Amino acid sequence: MNGQIKSAATITQSDFKGLSKLKDANGECFAAGEVFYDGEHVLSFGERLFAVPIRLLVPRFNIGY
C-alpha cells in the first residue's frame, strides 16, 4: 500500500494526483493508496484510493486540538 499524510480536515481529488499516477503506472501491482487526514470518515476517491482518518492509524493522534 501507498499513502501520504495531509494535515487538513478536508480532502479533494487533487490530493490524490500523485497516488493516481502511481496506480496507473503500476496497474494490478498497486494494492491501494491512502491519504491520511484529520477527518472523521473513510472516503473513497476512486478505485483503490481512500481518504482515511489519521486517528485510525494512530488512535491518540490529534491535529490542532
Summary of the structure (lengths in Angstrom):
residues: 65
radius of gyration: 11.9
end to end distance: 28.7
largest distance: 39.1
contacts: 158
relative contact order: 0.26
helix: 32%
strand: 25%
